Amino acid sequence: MLEILHRDDAMVVINKPSGLLVHRTALDRHETRFAVQLLRDQIGQRVWPVHRLDRGTSGILVFALDAVSAHALATQFAQHGQTKRYVTLVRGHPQPAGDIDHPLRRADEAIDPRGAREGAEAVAEQPALTRFRRLATVELPVAVDRYPTSRYALVEAMPLTGRTHQIRRHMNHIAHPVIGDSTHGKGVHNRYFASAWGVSRLMLACVAMQIRHPVSGESMTFGCDPGADFHRLADAFGWGPIDGLAAAVR
């Protein structure tokens, strides 16, 4: 059962688990479970996805319950009329706070500059801005990479634009990749967390969101738990209750 955070006549908000696709894609033809399908079956009515979360990212996901509300919400997300806040575990110790103002190409062209399709024309870089704040740090006496110790940090990230994999790509751009990111991260650290801590998920969760209701226009704020892996690592690293850290970003 999906965790429902809010439901009314126009919309429903869930806490999507890590590893669940929002809907079917050409790249994941073999998958049989999707948030759209599961939520539809759970509440017994059609749902419209109005924005996306990466498969590995957990957290707040909004669906509309009718076509008119779907259009209003999708327009709001496309125009960045909402506020989204994430928590993420990254390699290294970033600066206490800052903005990452770095344009991004479409995700498939970032991986293959020739384009996703043979003969595809180059797509211009798009402006992308992420605001971040460091919440907690740890230095472990373990030589995961080329240094005798290994540093990690819990970070709040707020994307002010909506590019694909924006937080993951931006954190990697400033040399602090997200743990568990097999595309934009660093494998040696991902493997360390999988073997030493039993954590193999992408350590990125959308824990707070503020949007306008598609019918009334009322401002609405939602929050959710980042997940058991965040709690377990926060306890192991001496950061105290993750609830307090996550609450700081709401």
KELO-800262 format. One record per residue (C-alpha): residue number from 1; x, y, z. Coordinates in nm, 3 decimals, decimal comma, always signed. Each point is the difference from the previous one (the first is absolute). Layout:
REC   num         X         Y         Z
REC   NUM         X         Y         Z
...
This chain:
REC   num         X         Y         Z
REC     1    +0,000    +0,000    +0,000
REC     2    +0,124    +0,345    -0,090
REC     3    +0,011    +0,256    +0,281
REC     4    -0,259    +0,269    -0,075
REC     5    +0,092    +0,338    +0,147
REC     6    -0,305    +0,192    -0,125
REC     7    -0,314    -0,065    -0,202
REC     8    -0,294    +0,216    -0,103
REC     9    -0,232    +0,021    -0,301
REC    10    +0,265    +0,151    -0,229
REC    11    +0,334    -0,151    +0,099
REC    12    +0,183    -0,267    +0,196
REC    13    +0,353    +0,016    +0,141
REC    14    +0,211    -0,305    +0,083
REC    15    +0,338    -0,085    +0,146
REC    16    +0,160    -0,194    -0,288
REC    17    +0,246    -0,269    +0,110
REC    18    +0,347    -0,016    -0,151
REC    19    +0,023    -0,238    -0,298
REC    20    -0,356    +0,055    -0,125
REC    21    -0,055    +0,151    -0,345
REC    22    -0,267    +0,267    -0,032
REC    23    -0,127    -0,144    -0,330
REC    24    +0,109    -0,228    -0,282
REC    25    +0,296    +0,118    -0,210
REC    26    +0,169    -0,133    -0,313
REC    27    +0,320    -0,057    +0,198
REC    28    -0,172    -0,227    +0,255
REC    29    -0,224    -0,221    -0,212
REC    30    +0,060    -0,297    +0,229
REC    31    -0,146    +0,172    +0,308
REC    32    -0,353    -0,091    +0,108
REC    33    -0,055    +0,225    +0,305
REC    34    -0,057    +0,374    -0,029
REC    35    -0,125    +0,266    +0,240
REC    36    -0,280    +0,095    -0,241
REC    37    -0,131    -0,356    -0,015
REC    38    +0,041    -0,074    +0,371
REC    39    -0,171    +0,321    +0,110
REC    40    -0,284    -0,047    -0,250
REC    41    -0,066    -0,349    +0,133
REC    42    +0,033    +0,113    +0,361
REC    43    -0,254    +0,284    -0,014
REC    44    -0,217    -0,146    -0,276
REC    45    +0,007    +0,289    -0,245
REC    46    +0,211    +0,143    -0,279
REC    47    +0,295    +0,220    +0,092
REC    48    +0,206    +0,246    -0,206
REC    49    +0,374    +0,044    +0,080
REC    50    +0,086    +0,373    -0,016
REC    51    +0,374    -0,008    +0,069
REC    52    +0,273    -0,260    +0,039
REC    53    +0,241    -0,147    +0,248
REC    54    +0,295    -0,211    -0,110
REC    55    -0,044    -0,370    +0,054
REC    56    +0,255    -0,006    +0,284
REC    57    -0,124    +0,318    +0,167
REC    58    -0,258    -0,038    +0,274
REC    59    -0,246    +0,251    +0,136
REC    60    -0,286    +0,230    -0,088
REC    61    -0,179    -0,070    -0,328
REC    62    -0,316    +0,180    -0,109
REC    63    -0,280    -0,139    -0,220
REC    64    -0,314    +0,165    -0,129
REC    65    -0,339    -0,170    +0,010
REC    66    -0,154    +0,166    -0,305
REC    67    +0,122    +0,145    -0,329
REC    68    -0,062    +0,366    +0,093
REC    69    +0,194    -0,030    +0,326
REC    70    +0,272    -0,189    -0,186
REC    71    +0,044    +0,291    -0,242
REC    72    +0,011    +0,257    +0,283
REC    73    +0,254    -0,197    +0,203
REC    74    +0,218    -0,091    -0,299
REC    75    +0,011    +0,368    -0,101
REC    76    +0,097    +0,097    +0,354
REC    77    +0,286    -0,249    +0,004
REC    78    +0,115    +0,098    -0,349
REC    79    +0,015    +0,365    +0,108
REC    80    +0,181    -0,091    +0,325
REC    81    -0,288    +0,136    +0,203
REC    82    +0,069    -0,247    +0,281
REC    83    +0,273    -0,033    +0,262
REC    84    +0,170    -0,339    +0,038
REC    85    +0,257    -0,094    +0,261
REC    86    +0,212    -0,314    +0,006
REC    87    +0,244    -0,163    +0,238
REC    88    +0,294    -0,190    -0,144
REC    89    +0,316    -0,176    +0,116
REC    90    +0,307    +0,105    -0,195
REC    91    +0,369    -0,078    -0,011
REC    92    +0,227    +0,258    +0,161
REC    93    -0,075    +0,314    +0,200
REC    94    -0,160    +0,272    -0,215
REC    95    +0,008    +0,365    +0,098
REC    96    -0,254    +0,088    +0,273
REC    97    -0,236    +0,144    -0,261
REC    98    -0,003    +0,121    -0,355
REC    99    -0,160    +0,013    -0,343
REC   100    +0,099    -0,226    -0,288
REC   101    -0,067    +0,205    -0,313
REC   102    +0,105    -0,235    -0,277
REC   103    -0,186    -0,055    -0,330
REC   104    -0,088    -0,358    -0,092
REC   105    -0,056    -0,181    -0,325
REC   106    -0,286    -0,243    -0,040
REC   107    +0,085    -0,306    +0,210
REC   108    +0,054    -0,241    -0,292
REC   109    +0,238    +0,242    -0,171
REC   110    +0,194    +0,048    +0,323
REC   111    +0,074    -0,374    -0,010
REC   112    +0,054    -0,016    -0,378
REC   113    +0,088    +0,338    -0,159
REC   114    -0,099    -0,138    -0,342
REC   115    -0,363    -0,005    +0,112
REC   116    -0,244    -0,269    +0,102
REC   117    -0,086    -0,083    -0,360
REC   118    +0,229    -0,048    -0,295
REC   119    +0,033    +0,331    -0,181
REC   120    -0,172    +0,195    +0,279
REC   121    +0,080    +0,367    -0,001
REC   122    +0,179    +0,146    +0,300
REC   123    -0,229    +0,158    +0,258
REC   124    +0,114    +0,324    +0,157
REC   125    +0,082    +0,001    +0,369
REC   126    -0,286    +0,117    +0,220
REC   127    +0,038    +0,223    +0,308
REC   128    -0,006    -0,200    +0,324
REC   129    +0,023    +0,125    +0,358
REC   130    +0,012    -0,201    +0,324
REC   131    +0,024    +0,150    +0,349
REC   132    +0,156    -0,219    +0,267
REC   133    +0,075    +0,001    +0,372
REC   134    +0,217    -0,240    +0,196
REC   135    -0,185    -0,159    +0,293
REC   136    +0,252    -0,243    +0,153
REC   137    +0,341    -0,153    -0,069
REC   138    +0,203    -0,307    +0,089
REC   139    +0,359    -0,114    -0,059
REC   140    +0,046    -0,376    +0,014
REC   141    +0,338    -0,169    +0,070
REC   142    -0,035    -0,206    -0,317
REC   143    +0,204    +0,028    -0,321
REC   144    -0,281    -0,037    -0,250
REC   145    +0,182    +0,185    -0,277
REC   146    +0,354    +0,139    -0,008
REC   147    -0,011    +0,173    +0,338
REC   148    +0,050    -0,163    +0,343
REC   149    -0,339    +0,131    +0,118
REC   150    -0,331    +0,055    -0,175
REC   151    -0,229    +0,300    +0,037
REC   152    -0,375    +0,014    -0,054
REC   153    -0,271    +0,258    +0,059
REC   154    -0,376    +0,029    +0,028
REC   155    -0,117    +0,285    -0,221
REC   156    -0,323    +0,187    -0,061
REC   157    -0,051    +0,077    -0,370
REC   158    -0,263    +0,222    -0,157
REC   159    -0,019    -0,006    -0,382
REC   160    -0,112    +0,340    -0,128
REC   161    -0,029    -0,139    -0,353
REC   162    -0,127    -0,340    -0,112
REC   163    +0,264    -0,172    -0,212
REC   164    +0,028    -0,379    -0,018
REC   165    +0,222    -0,142    +0,278
REC   166    +0,076    +0,360    +0,095
REC   167    +0,104    -0,050    +0,363
REC   168    +0,203    -0,310    -0,084
REC   169    +0,181    +0,169    -0,287
REC   170    +0,056    +0,323    +0,190
REC   171    +0,142    -0,171    +0,308
REC   172    +0,232    -0,199    -0,224
REC   173    +0,100    +0,323    -0,175
REC   174    +0,133    +0,142    +0,329
REC   175    +0,178    -0,332    +0,076
REC   176    -0,250    -0,116    +0,265
REC   177    -0,194    -0,277    -0,178
REC   178    -0,307    -0,158    +0,154
REC   179    +0,057    -0,337    +0,165
REC   180    -0,171    -0,281    -0,188
REC   181    -0,003    +0,186    -0,332
REC   182    +0,119    -0,252    -0,260
REC   183    -0,022    +0,252    -0,286
REC   184    +0,146    +0,323    +0,136
REC   185    +0,167    -0,126    +0,320
REC   186    +0,317    -0,188    +0,087
REC   187    -0,010    -0,380    +0,004
REC   188    +0,259    -0,060    +0,272
REC   189    -0,205    +0,197    +0,255
REC   190    -0,327    -0,157    -0,115
REC   191    +0,151    -0,346    +0,048
REC   192    +0,132    +0,094    +0,344
REC   193    -0,346    +0,102    +0,124
REC   194    -0,154    -0,313    -0,148
REC   195    +0,252    -0,235    +0,163
REC   196    +0,069    +0,178    +0,331
REC   197    -0,343    +0,147    +0,075
REC   198    -0,241    -0,200    -0,212
REC   199    -0,107    +0,315    -0,183
REC   200    -0,031    -0,037    -0,376
REC   201    -0,277    +0,250    -0,077
REC   202    +0,049    +0,347    -0,144
REC   203    +0,035    +0,219    +0,310
REC   204    -0,228    +0,276    -0,117
REC   205    -0,348    +0,073    +0,137
REC   206    -0,251    +0,277    -0,061
REC   207    -0,114    +0,072    +0,356
REC   208    -0,193    +0,327    -0,033
REC   209    -0,208    +0,172    -0,266
REC   210    -0,216    +0,309    -0,019
REC   211    -0,250    +0,035    -0,285
REC   212    -0,324    +0,180    -0,079
REC   213    -0,318    -0,204    -0,005
REC   214    -0,115    -0,043    -0,363
REC   215    -0,358    +0,108    +0,077
REC   216    +0,008    +0,238    +0,297
REC   217    +0,347    +0,145    -0,055
REC   218    +0,068    -0,049    +0,371
REC   219    +0,364    -0,049    +0,098
REC   220    +0,056    -0,353    +0,128
REC   221    +0,311    -0,146    +0,165
REC   222    +0,082    -0,371    +0,019
REC   223    +0,277    -0,184    +0,181
REC   224    +0,112    -0,362    +0,022
REC   225    +0,258    -0,226    +0,160
REC   226    +0,324    -0,047    -0,201
REC   227    +0,009    -0,374    +0,067
REC   228    +0,159    -0,266    +0,219
REC   229    +0,345    +0,018    -0,160
REC   230    +0,030    +0,369    +0,084
REC   231    -0,102    -0,071    +0,361
REC   232    +0,244    -0,287    +0,036
REC   233    +0,297    +0,194    -0,134
REC   234    -0,085    +0,310    +0,203
REC   235    +0,004    -0,215    +0,314
REC   236    +0,324    -0,174    -0,098
REC   237    +0,172    +0,331    -0,081
REC   238    -0,111    +0,169    +0,323
REC   239    -0,219    +0,259    -0,169
REC   240    -0,289    -0,048    +0,238
REC   241    -0,362    -0,059    -0,107
REC   242    -0,041    +0,051    -0,371
REC   243    -0,346    +0,143    +0,066
REC   244    +0,159    +0,309    +0,148
REC   245    +0,237    +0,040    -0,292
REC   246    -0,274    -0,052    -0,257
REC   247    -0,232    +0,239    +0,184
REC   248    +0,260    +0,272    -0,050
REC   249    -0,072    -0,003    -0,373
REC   250    -0,376    +0,037    +0,027
